[in-house]
Amino acid sequence: QVQLVESGGGLVQAGGSLRLSCSASTIRFNLYTMGWYRQATGKQRELVALISADGSRTYADSVKGRFTISRDSVKKLVSLQMSSLKPEDTAVYYCHSRNRWNDAVTWGQGTQVSVSS
């Protein structure tokens, strides 16, 4: 079972940038589609971005053009570069993995991102 550890959250002013990172404890990193989800207070968890093993990316409409997801297979790391942040981006951000062989899903513990206006 893969374990995911996020880092990089914090407080930033609107228009600022943050970079989130997620380290995966697996020797078979390329078996996993990796992603970021977020959950704001009182709202459902929603997809932010996904990146497959071949590098294909999917973004929520609300973050297109502002956020970039990337992965490093050597470091077993997935990152989310967030720019032009808005107060509505405030949420707990969760790293997510899905094993493409057995569809097993793992969540990280979450990291808080707060954007002040």
PENOR-V838749 format. One record per backbone hydrogen bond with DSSP energy under -0.5 kcal/mol. NH is the residue of the N-H (numbers start at 0). CO is the residue of the C=O. If there is no record, write none. Layout:
# PENOR-V838749
nh:NH co:CO
nh:NH co:CO
This chain:
# PENOR-V838749
nh:4 co:22
nh:6 co:20
nh:9 co:111
nh:11 co:113
nh:13 co:115
nh:14 co:84
nh:15 co:12
nh:17 co:81
nh:19 co:79
nh:20 co:6
nh:21 co:77
nh:22 co:4
nh:23 co:75
nh:24 co:2
nh:25 co:23
nh:30 co:27
nh:31 co:28
nh:32 co:97
nh:33 co:31
nh:33 co:50
nh:34 co:95
nh:35 co:48
nh:36 co:93
nh:37 co:45
nh:38 co:91
nh:42 co:39
nh:45 co:37
nh:47 co:35
nh:48 co:35
nh:49 co:57
nh:50 co:33
nh:51 co:55
nh:54 co:51
nh:57 co:49
nh:59 co:47
nh:62 co:59
nh:63 co:59
nh:65 co:62
nh:66 co:62
nh:67 co:80
nh:69 co:78
nh:71 co:76
nh:72 co:70
nh:75 co:71
nh:76 co:71
nh:77 co:21
nh:78 co:69
nh:79 co:19
nh:80 co:67
nh:81 co:17
nh:81 co:79
nh:82 co:65
nh:82 co:80
nh:83 co:14
nh:84 co:15
nh:88 co:85
nh:89 co:86
nh:90 co:112
nh:91 co:38
nh:92 co:90
nh:92 co:110
nh:93 co:36
nh:95 co:34
nh:96 co:105
nh:97 co:32
nh:98 co:103
nh:99 co:30
nh:99 co:97
nh:102 co:98
nh:105 co:96
nh:107 co:94
nh:110 co:92
nh:112 co:90
nh:113 co:9
nh:115 co:11
nh:115 co:113
